[in-house]
């Protein structure tokens, strides 16, 4: 969801790579539905494993609870967003998570001057 917002709200001006330390086999259909409600289609995305190379080439690394599993390189900007996992939740429960993600992405975009 965060990657979808970042791509959409910057008009593609920011390169976004989304991955996880323990990615699911497929996108959460409820998260897809929640994003569609906000006009953003993330159906083309696919869960991927986070690699050290991806982190090495990033300017900002946003994590969502991966802890010690995520690769860490000196000099990189890291932020850990403590958010509820939408897995297994219904749409009404995912909406507030989606909205918080949007707020955080908007704040990040503002900080980056985009």
C-alpha positions as CSV (number, residue, x, y, z in Angstrom):
1,X,0.0,0.0,0.0
2,X,2.8,2.4,0.8
3,X,4.5,1.8,-2.5
4,X,1.2,2.4,-4.3
5,X,0.7,5.7,-2.6
6,X,4.3,6.8,-3.1
7,X,4.1,6.1,-6.9
8,X,0.7,7.7,-7.2
9,X,1.2,10.8,-5.1
10,X,4.6,11.6,-6.7
11,X,3.4,10.9,-10.2
12,X,6.2,8.4,-10.6
13,X,8.9,11.0,-9.7
14,X,10.3,8.7,-7.0
15,X,11.6,5.2,-7.8
16,X,9.9,2.8,-5.5
17,X,10.9,-0.7,-4.7
18,X,8.6,-2.7,-2.4
19,X,9.7,-5.9,-0.8
20,X,9.5,-7.8,2.5
21,X,11.5,-9.9,4.8
22,X,8.8,-12.6,4.7
23,X,6.6,-11.8,1.7
24,X,3.3,-13.6,1.1
25,X,2.7,-15.6,-2.0
26,X,0.2,-13.0,-3.4
27,X,-1.2,-9.6,-2.6
28,X,-3.7,-9.3,0.1
29,X,-7.0,-8.9,-1.8
30,X,-8.5,-6.8,1.0
31,X,-5.6,-4.4,0.8
32,X,-6.0,-4.3,-3.0
33,X,-9.7,-3.5,-2.5
34,X,-9.0,-0.8,0.1
35,X,-6.5,0.9,-2.2
36,X,-9.0,0.8,-5.1
37,X,-11.4,2.6,-2.9
38,X,-8.8,5.4,-2.8
39,X,-8.4,5.3,-6.6
40,X,-5.1,3.4,-6.6
41,X,-4.7,0.1,-8.4
42,X,-1.9,-2.1,-6.9
43,X,-3.0,-5.3,-8.7
44,X,0.1,-5.2,-10.8
45,X,2.4,-5.5,-7.8
46,X,3.8,-8.8,-6.5
47,X,5.3,-9.7,-3.2
48,X,9.1,-9.9,-3.3
49,X,11.9,-10.7,-0.9
50,X,14.0,-7.8,0.4
51,X,17.6,-8.1,-0.8
52,X,20.7,-6.4,0.5
53,X,21.2,-5.0,-3.0
54,X,17.9,-3.3,-3.0
55,X,18.7,-1.7,0.4
56,X,22.2,-0.7,-0.8
57,X,20.7,1.2,-3.7
58,X,18.0,3.0,-1.7
59,X,18.1,6.5,-0.4
60,X,15.4,5.9,2.2
61,X,14.4,2.5,3.6
62,X,11.0,2.2,5.2
63,X,10.5,-0.9,7.2
64,X,7.3,-2.2,8.9
65,X,8.5,-4.4,11.7
66,X,11.2,-6.6,10.0
67,X,13.6,-6.0,13.0
68,X,17.0,-7.6,12.7
69,X,16.1,-9.5,9.5
70,X,16.4,-6.4,7.3
71,X,19.8,-5.6,5.9
72,X,21.3,-2.4,7.4
73,X,24.0,-0.3,5.8
74,X,25.7,2.7,7.4
75,X,24.7,6.0,6.1
76,X,21.2,5.0,4.9
77,X,18.1,6.6,6.2
78,X,15.9,4.1,7.9
79,X,12.4,4.5,9.3
80,X,10.4,1.8,10.9
81,X,6.7,2.4,10.6
82,X,4.9,0.6,13.4
83,X,1.7,-0.4,11.7
84,X,-0.8,-3.2,12.1
85,X,-0.5,-6.0,9.6
86,X,-3.6,-6.1,7.4
87,X,-3.3,-9.8,6.8
88,X,-6.5,-11.6,7.8
89,X,-8.4,-8.4,8.5
90,X,-11.7,-7.3,6.9
91,X,-12.1,-4.2,4.8
92,X,-13.4,-2.1,7.7
93,X,-10.3,-3.0,9.7
94,X,-7.9,-2.3,6.8
95,X,-9.2,1.1,6.0
96,X,-7.6,2.8,9.1
97,X,-4.3,1.1,8.3
98,X,-4.5,2.3,4.7
99,X,-5.3,5.8,5.9
100,X,-2.3,5.9,8.3
101,X,0.0,4.6,5.6
102,X,-1.2,7.4,3.3
103,X,-0.6,10.0,6.0
104,X,2.9,8.7,6.5
105,X,3.7,8.6,2.8
106,X,2.4,12.2,2.4
107,X,4.7,13.3,5.3
108,X,7.7,11.5,3.7
109,X,7.0,13.1,0.3
110,X,6.9,16.5,2.0
111,X,10.2,15.8,3.8
112,X,11.8,14.7,0.5
113,X,10.6,17.9,-1.2
114,X,8.6,16.1,-3.9
